Amino acid sequence: MALGEPSTRSRKKLAAKAIELLGPGTTLRGVFVGRAHRRVTGATTTVLVLFGAAFVVALLFGVIIYPGGLLLWYLINSIRPSRVVVVADQGVALLSRSWFTNKPDAVVATLPHAALDGLGMGGRDVVIGPDRITFTKGERARLGAATAAFVP
């Protein structure tokens, strides 16, 4: 297990939550964690504007404020959100993860196995549904191995 990859225990928890979201009867082949590419949402813009306004007001009073760890963690996870890719017998599912609990909380897309046709090409970035996901090398290798049985 490399840095940034989930442990076996975490994978089991992710799998249990994925089955809960996808419905009973889902047979999982693998659960993989990556990060979606950059995006700026309305909530991210609002948080940045509010912090910027607070910084300027504090600066007018001669005080410099620094963003806290929770603010930075929120911004990182809203700009590059964590994604869970689930490969099941029924197809491929892309799940979003809560930035606070790190558990899958919503289904972003469900796709047929054919959506993973170009996986054998190498590289750590994979386009799955509406997102381009970046995986660690180990996660990318596991994803390729799990999907090899489904891709002609």
Biotite code that builds the C-alpha atoms (Angstrom):
import biotite.structure as struc

atoms = struc.array([
    struc.Atom([0.000, 0.000, 0.000], chain_id="A", res_id=1, res_name="MET", atom_name="CA", element="C"),
    struc.Atom([1.527, 3.285, -1.123], chain_id="A", res_id=2, res_name="ALA", atom_name="CA", element="C"),
    struc.Atom([0.969, 6.704, 0.339], chain_id="A", res_id=3, res_name="LEU", atom_name="CA", element="C"),
    struc.Atom([-2.455, 7.986, -0.725], chain_id="A", res_id=4, res_name="GLY", atom_name="CA", element="C"),
    struc.Atom([-3.948, 4.553, -1.328], chain_id="A", res_id=5, res_name="GLU", atom_name="CA", element="C"),
    struc.Atom([-6.646, 3.182, 0.951], chain_id="A", res_id=6, res_name="PRO", atom_name="CA", element="C"),
    struc.Atom([-5.913, 0.291, 3.296], chain_id="A", res_id=7, res_name="SER", atom_name="CA", element="C"),
    struc.Atom([-7.699, -3.041, 3.068], chain_id="A", res_id=8, res_name="THR", atom_name="CA", element="C"),
    struc.Atom([-9.960, -1.995, 5.930], chain_id="A", res_id=9, res_name="ARG", atom_name="CA", element="C"),
    struc.Atom([-10.823, 1.275, 4.183], chain_id="A", res_id=10, res_name="SER", atom_name="CA", element="C"),
    struc.Atom([-11.557, -0.574, 0.941], chain_id="A", res_id=11, res_name="ARG", atom_name="CA", element="C"),
    struc.Atom([-13.997, -2.848, 2.786], chain_id="A", res_id=12, res_name="LYS", atom_name="CA", element="C"),
    struc.Atom([-15.771, 0.181, 4.245], chain_id="A", res_id=13, res_name="LYS", atom_name="CA", element="C"),
    struc.Atom([-15.890, 1.867, 0.831], chain_id="A", res_id=14, res_name="LEU", atom_name="CA", element="C"),
    struc.Atom([-17.277, -1.324, -0.712], chain_id="A", res_id=15, res_name="ALA", atom_name="CA", element="C"),
    struc.Atom([-19.996, -1.603, 1.942], chain_id="A", res_id=16, res_name="ALA", atom_name="CA", element="C"),
    struc.Atom([-21.052, 2.019, 1.410], chain_id="A", res_id=17, res_name="LYS", atom_name="CA", element="C"),
    struc.Atom([-20.944, 1.562, -2.386], chain_id="A", res_id=18, res_name="ALA", atom_name="CA", element="C"),
    struc.Atom([-23.267, -1.447, -2.172], chain_id="A", res_id=19, res_name="ILE", atom_name="CA", element="C"),
    struc.Atom([-25.572, 0.618, 0.036], chain_id="A", res_id=20, res_name="GLU", atom_name="CA", element="C"),
    struc.Atom([-25.672, 3.378, -2.604], chain_id="A", res_id=21, res_name="LEU", atom_name="CA", element="C"),
    struc.Atom([-25.912, 1.083, -5.642], chain_id="A", res_id=22, res_name="LEU", atom_name="CA", element="C"),
    struc.Atom([-28.445, -1.295, -4.159], chain_id="A", res_id=23, res_name="GLY", atom_name="CA", element="C"),
    struc.Atom([-28.441, -4.851, -2.894], chain_id="A", res_id=24, res_name="PRO", atom_name="CA", element="C"),
    struc.Atom([-27.438, -7.515, -5.355], chain_id="A", res_id=25, res_name="GLY", atom_name="CA", element="C"),
    struc.Atom([-24.478, -5.513, -6.635], chain_id="A", res_id=26, res_name="THR", atom_name="CA", element="C"),
    struc.Atom([-21.446, -7.773, -7.065], chain_id="A", res_id=27, res_name="THR", atom_name="CA", element="C"),
    struc.Atom([-18.264, -5.751, -6.733], chain_id="A", res_id=28, res_name="LEU", atom_name="CA", element="C"),
    struc.Atom([-15.027, -6.542, -8.569], chain_id="A", res_id=29, res_name="ARG", atom_name="CA", element="C"),
    struc.Atom([-13.093, -3.659, -7.073], chain_id="A", res_id=30, res_name="GLY", atom_name="CA", element="C"),
    struc.Atom([-13.218, -0.252, -5.396], chain_id="A", res_id=31, res_name="VAL", atom_name="CA", element="C"),
    struc.Atom([-10.704, 2.388, -6.482], chain_id="A", res_id=32, res_name="PHE", atom_name="CA", element="C"),
    struc.Atom([-9.997, 5.878, -5.161], chain_id="A", res_id=33, res_name="VAL", atom_name="CA", element="C"),
    struc.Atom([-8.804, 8.868, -7.179], chain_id="A", res_id=34, res_name="GLY", atom_name="CA", element="C"),
    struc.Atom([-9.199, 12.629, -7.497], chain_id="A", res_id=35, res_name="ARG", atom_name="CA", element="C"),
    struc.Atom([-11.245, 14.421, -10.126], chain_id="A", res_id=36, res_name="ALA", atom_name="CA", element="C"),
    struc.Atom([-9.573, 17.184, -12.079], chain_id="A", res_id=37, res_name="HIS", atom_name="CA", element="C"),
    struc.Atom([-9.897, 20.837, -11.126], chain_id="A", res_id=38, res_name="ARG", atom_name="CA", element="C"),
    struc.Atom([-13.189, 22.664, -11.084], chain_id="A", res_id=39, res_name="ARG", atom_name="CA", element="C"),
    struc.Atom([-14.446, 25.789, -9.365], chain_id="A", res_id=40, res_name="VAL", atom_name="CA", element="C"),
    struc.Atom([-17.977, 25.663, -8.027], chain_id="A", res_id=41, res_name="THR", atom_name="CA", element="C"),
    struc.Atom([-20.205, 28.424, -6.731], chain_id="A", res_id=42, res_name="GLY", atom_name="CA", element="C"),
    struc.Atom([-19.601, 27.306, -3.150], chain_id="A", res_id=43, res_name="ALA", atom_name="CA", element="C"),
    struc.Atom([-15.827, 27.462, -3.641], chain_id="A", res_id=44, res_name="THR", atom_name="CA", element="C"),
    struc.Atom([-16.089, 30.976, -5.067], chain_id="A", res_id=45, res_name="THR", atom_name="CA", element="C"),
    struc.Atom([-18.310, 32.062, -2.160], chain_id="A", res_id=46, res_name="THR", atom_name="CA", element="C"),
    struc.Atom([-15.860, 30.714, 0.430], chain_id="A", res_id=47, res_name="VAL", atom_name="CA", element="C"),
    struc.Atom([-12.923, 32.438, -1.284], chain_id="A", res_id=48, res_name="LEU", atom_name="CA", element="C"),
    struc.Atom([-14.800, 35.758, -1.518], chain_id="A", res_id=49, res_name="VAL", atom_name="CA", element="C"),
    struc.Atom([-15.851, 35.609, 2.154], chain_id="A", res_id=50, res_name="LEU", atom_name="CA", element="C"),
    struc.Atom([-12.315, 34.820, 3.271], chain_id="A", res_id=51, res_name="PHE", atom_name="CA", element="C"),
    struc.Atom([-10.938, 37.576, 1.032], chain_id="A", res_id=52, res_name="GLY", atom_name="CA", element="C"),
    struc.Atom([-13.394, 40.103, 2.506], chain_id="A", res_id=53, res_name="ALA", atom_name="CA", element="C"),
    struc.Atom([-12.521, 39.049, 6.058], chain_id="A", res_id=54, res_name="ALA", atom_name="CA", element="C"),
    struc.Atom([-8.817, 39.328, 5.207], chain_id="A", res_id=55, res_name="PHE", atom_name="CA", element="C"),
    struc.Atom([-9.222, 42.870, 3.827], chain_id="A", res_id=56, res_name="VAL", atom_name="CA", element="C"),
    struc.Atom([-11.322, 44.016, 6.821], chain_id="A", res_id=57, res_name="VAL", atom_name="CA", element="C"),
    struc.Atom([-8.787, 42.545, 9.245], chain_id="A", res_id=58, res_name="ALA", atom_name="CA", element="C"),
    struc.Atom([-5.951, 44.160, 7.291], chain_id="A", res_id=59, res_name="LEU", atom_name="CA", element="C"),
    struc.Atom([-7.650, 47.546, 7.658], chain_id="A", res_id=60, res_name="LEU", atom_name="CA", element="C"),
    struc.Atom([-7.466, 47.052, 11.423], chain_id="A", res_id=61, res_name="PHE", atom_name="CA", element="C"),
    struc.Atom([-3.787, 46.099, 11.232], chain_id="A", res_id=62, res_name="GLY", atom_name="CA", element="C"),
    struc.Atom([-4.291, 42.352, 11.680], chain_id="A", res_id=63, res_name="VAL", atom_name="CA", element="C"),
    struc.Atom([-3.228, 39.638, 9.286], chain_id="A", res_id=64, res_name="ILE", atom_name="CA", element="C"),
    struc.Atom([-5.327, 36.482, 9.326], chain_id="A", res_id=65, res_name="ILE", atom_name="CA", element="C"),
    struc.Atom([-4.271, 33.151, 7.915], chain_id="A", res_id=66, res_name="TYR", atom_name="CA", element="C"),
    struc.Atom([-6.640, 30.518, 6.593], chain_id="A", res_id=67, res_name="PRO", atom_name="CA", element="C"),
    struc.Atom([-7.148, 27.632, 8.979], chain_id="A", res_id=68, res_name="GLY", atom_name="CA", element="C"),
    struc.Atom([-6.599, 24.000, 8.182], chain_id="A", res_id=69, res_name="GLY", atom_name="CA", element="C"),
    struc.Atom([-10.302, 23.268, 7.836], chain_id="A", res_id=70, res_name="LEU", atom_name="CA", element="C"),
    struc.Atom([-10.724, 26.056, 5.258], chain_id="A", res_id=71, res_name="LEU", atom_name="CA", element="C"),
    struc.Atom([-7.748, 24.786, 3.248], chain_id="A", res_id=72, res_name="LEU", atom_name="CA", element="C"),
    struc.Atom([-9.001, 21.178, 3.473], chain_id="A", res_id=73, res_name="TRP", atom_name="CA", element="C"),
    struc.Atom([-12.439, 22.271, 2.230], chain_id="A", res_id=74, res_name="TYR", atom_name="CA", element="C"),
    struc.Atom([-10.973, 24.238, -0.680], chain_id="A", res_id=75, res_name="LEU", atom_name="CA", element="C"),
    struc.Atom([-8.678, 21.396, -1.763], chain_id="A", res_id=76, res_name="ILE", atom_name="CA", element="C"),
    struc.Atom([-11.551, 18.915, -1.658], chain_id="A", res_id=77, res_name="ASN", atom_name="CA", element="C"),
    struc.Atom([-13.978, 21.181, -3.479], chain_id="A", res_id=78, res_name="SER", atom_name="CA", element="C"),
    struc.Atom([-11.527, 22.085, -6.256], chain_id="A", res_id=79, res_name="ILE", atom_name="CA", element="C"),
    struc.Atom([-10.209, 18.506, -6.730], chain_id="A", res_id=80, res_name="ARG", atom_name="CA", element="C"),
    struc.Atom([-12.911, 16.292, -5.231], chain_id="A", res_id=81, res_name="PRO", atom_name="CA", element="C"),
    struc.Atom([-12.195, 12.715, -4.256], chain_id="A", res_id=82, res_name="SER", atom_name="CA", element="C"),
    struc.Atom([-13.948, 10.069, -6.343], chain_id="A", res_id=83, res_name="ARG", atom_name="CA", element="C"),
    struc.Atom([-14.589, 6.365, -5.885], chain_id="A", res_id=84, res_name="VAL", atom_name="CA", element="C"),
    struc.Atom([-14.746, 4.166, -8.981], chain_id="A", res_id=85, res_name="VAL", atom_name="CA", element="C"),
    struc.Atom([-16.616, 0.920, -8.442], chain_id="A", res_id=86, res_name="VAL", atom_name="CA", element="C"),
    struc.Atom([-16.246, -1.919, -10.934], chain_id="A", res_id=87, res_name="VAL", atom_name="CA", element="C"),
    struc.Atom([-19.111, -4.371, -10.575], chain_id="A", res_id=88, res_name="ALA", atom_name="CA", element="C"),
    struc.Atom([-20.545, -7.208, -12.644], chain_id="A", res_id=89, res_name="ASP", atom_name="CA", element="C"),
    struc.Atom([-23.403, -4.855, -13.586], chain_id="A", res_id=90, res_name="GLN", atom_name="CA", element="C"),
    struc.Atom([-21.127, -2.047, -14.838], chain_id="A", res_id=91, res_name="GLY", atom_name="CA", element="C"),
    struc.Atom([-18.985, 0.811, -13.588], chain_id="A", res_id=92, res_name="VAL", atom_name="CA", element="C"),
    struc.Atom([-20.136, 3.418, -11.084], chain_id="A", res_id=93, res_name="ALA", atom_name="CA", element="C"),
    struc.Atom([-18.539, 6.748, -10.247], chain_id="A", res_id=94, res_name="LEU", atom_name="CA", element="C"),
    struc.Atom([-19.257, 7.906, -6.690], chain_id="A", res_id=95, res_name="LEU", atom_name="CA", element="C"),
    struc.Atom([-18.505, 11.202, -4.990], chain_id="A", res_id=96, res_name="SER", atom_name="CA", element="C"),
    struc.Atom([-17.010, 11.245, -1.500], chain_id="A", res_id=97, res_name="ARG", atom_name="CA", element="C"),
    struc.Atom([-17.931, 13.550, 1.340], chain_id="A", res_id=98, res_name="SER", atom_name="CA", element="C"),
    struc.Atom([-15.137, 16.047, 2.005], chain_id="A", res_id=99, res_name="TRP", atom_name="CA", element="C"),
    struc.Atom([-15.842, 15.762, 5.725], chain_id="A", res_id=100, res_name="PHE", atom_name="CA", element="C"),
    struc.Atom([-16.341, 12.016, 6.368], chain_id="A", res_id=101, res_name="THR", atom_name="CA", element="C"),
    struc.Atom([-14.520, 10.688, 3.281], chain_id="A", res_id=102, res_name="ASN", atom_name="CA", element="C"),
    struc.Atom([-17.338, 8.170, 2.696], chain_id="A", res_id=103, res_name="LYS", atom_name="CA", element="C"),
    struc.Atom([-19.109, 7.818, -0.663], chain_id="A", res_id=104, res_name="PRO", atom_name="CA", element="C"),
    struc.Atom([-22.252, 9.931, -0.506], chain_id="A", res_id=105, res_name="ASP", atom_name="CA", element="C"),
    struc.Atom([-23.742, 10.062, -4.018], chain_id="A", res_id=106, res_name="ALA", atom_name="CA", element="C"),
    struc.Atom([-23.695, 8.293, -7.361], chain_id="A", res_id=107, res_name="VAL", atom_name="CA", element="C"),
    struc.Atom([-22.253, 10.610, -10.017], chain_id="A", res_id=108, res_name="VAL", atom_name="CA", element="C"),
    struc.Atom([-22.623, 8.225, -12.972], chain_id="A", res_id=109, res_name="ALA", atom_name="CA", element="C"),
    struc.Atom([-23.276, 4.609, -13.816], chain_id="A", res_id=110, res_name="THR", atom_name="CA", element="C"),
    struc.Atom([-21.739, 3.323, -17.019], chain_id="A", res_id=111, res_name="LEU", atom_name="CA", element="C"),
    struc.Atom([-21.379, 0.076, -18.949], chain_id="A", res_id=112, res_name="PRO", atom_name="CA", element="C"),
    struc.Atom([-18.040, -1.736, -18.924], chain_id="A", res_id=113, res_name="HIS", atom_name="CA", element="C"),
    struc.Atom([-17.412, -0.434, -22.448], chain_id="A", res_id=114, res_name="ALA", atom_name="CA", element="C"),
    struc.Atom([-16.730, 2.996, -20.900], chain_id="A", res_id=115, res_name="ALA", atom_name="CA", element="C"),
    struc.Atom([-13.379, 1.612, -19.739], chain_id="A", res_id=116, res_name="LEU", atom_name="CA", element="C"),
    struc.Atom([-12.202, 0.449, -23.181], chain_id="A", res_id=117, res_name="ASP", atom_name="CA", element="C"),
    struc.Atom([-9.173, 2.772, -23.328], chain_id="A", res_id=118, res_name="GLY", atom_name="CA", element="C"),
    struc.Atom([-7.794, 1.793, -19.951], chain_id="A", res_id=119, res_name="LEU", atom_name="CA", element="C"),
    struc.Atom([-4.975, -0.337, -21.297], chain_id="A", res_id=120, res_name="GLY", atom_name="CA", element="C"),
    struc.Atom([-3.293, 2.753, -22.769], chain_id="A", res_id=121, res_name="MET", atom_name="CA", element="C"),
    struc.Atom([-1.381, 3.580, -19.574], chain_id="A", res_id=122, res_name="GLY", atom_name="CA", element="C"),
    struc.Atom([-1.173, 6.898, -17.784], chain_id="A", res_id=123, res_name="GLY", atom_name="CA", element="C"),
    struc.Atom([-2.652, 7.804, -14.438], chain_id="A", res_id=124, res_name="ARG", atom_name="CA", element="C"),
    struc.Atom([-5.543, 9.912, -15.773], chain_id="A", res_id=125, res_name="ASP", atom_name="CA", element="C"),
    struc.Atom([-8.692, 8.093, -16.805], chain_id="A", res_id=126, res_name="VAL", atom_name="CA", element="C"),
    struc.Atom([-11.873, 9.660, -18.203], chain_id="A", res_id=127, res_name="VAL", atom_name="CA", element="C"),
    struc.Atom([-14.841, 7.977, -16.543], chain_id="A", res_id=128, res_name="ILE", atom_name="CA", element="C"),
    struc.Atom([-18.240, 9.479, -17.249], chain_id="A", res_id=129, res_name="GLY", atom_name="CA", element="C"),
    struc.Atom([-18.250, 13.233, -16.682], chain_id="A", res_id=130, res_name="PRO", atom_name="CA", element="C"),
    struc.Atom([-14.921, 13.292, -14.807], chain_id="A", res_id=131, res_name="ASP", atom_name="CA", element="C"),
    struc.Atom([-11.256, 12.837, -15.539], chain_id="A", res_id=132, res_name="ARG", atom_name="CA", element="C"),
    struc.Atom([-9.871, 10.931, -12.568], chain_id="A", res_id=133, res_name="ILE", atom_name="CA", element="C"),
    struc.Atom([-6.215, 10.839, -11.502], chain_id="A", res_id=134, res_name="THR", atom_name="CA", element="C"),
    struc.Atom([-5.136, 7.672, -9.710], chain_id="A", res_id=135, res_name="PHE", atom_name="CA", element="C"),
    struc.Atom([-1.929, 6.719, -7.966], chain_id="A", res_id=136, res_name="THR", atom_name="CA", element="C"),
    struc.Atom([0.166, 4.215, -9.922], chain_id="A", res_id=137, res_name="LYS", atom_name="CA", element="C"),
    struc.Atom([-0.930, 1.353, -7.672], chain_id="A", res_id=138, res_name="GLY", atom_name="CA", element="C"),
    struc.Atom([-4.625, 2.231, -7.915], chain_id="A", res_id=139, res_name="GLU", atom_name="CA", element="C"),
    struc.Atom([-4.330, 2.601, -11.682], chain_id="A", res_id=140, res_name="ARG", atom_name="CA", element="C"),
    struc.Atom([-2.750, -0.853, -11.973], chain_id="A", res_id=141, res_name="ALA", atom_name="CA", element="C"),
    struc.Atom([-5.484, -2.403, -9.801], chain_id="A", res_id=142, res_name="ARG", atom_name="CA", element="C"),
    struc.Atom([-8.192, -0.708, -11.883], chain_id="A", res_id=143, res_name="LEU", atom_name="CA", element="C"),
    struc.Atom([-6.641, -2.035, -15.087], chain_id="A", res_id=144, res_name="GLY", atom_name="CA", element="C"),
    struc.Atom([-6.486, -5.565, -13.666], chain_id="A", res_id=145, res_name="ALA", atom_name="CA", element="C"),
    struc.Atom([-10.101, -5.458, -12.465], chain_id="A", res_id=146, res_name="ALA", atom_name="CA", element="C"),
    struc.Atom([-11.434, -4.251, -15.809], chain_id="A", res_id=147, res_name="THR", atom_name="CA", element="C"),
    struc.Atom([-9.349, -6.596, -17.993], chain_id="A", res_id=148, res_name="ALA", atom_name="CA", element="C"),
    struc.Atom([-11.949, -9.349, -17.696], chain_id="A", res_id=149, res_name="ALA", atom_name="CA", element="C"),
    struc.Atom([-14.716, -7.099, -19.058], chain_id="A", res_id=150, res_name="PHE", atom_name="CA", element="C"),
    struc.Atom([-12.955, -5.372, -21.952], chain_id="A", res_id=151, res_name="VAL", atom_name="CA", element="C"),
    struc.Atom([-12.685, -7.402, -25.190], chain_id="A", res_id=152, res_name="PRO", atom_name="CA", element="C"),
])
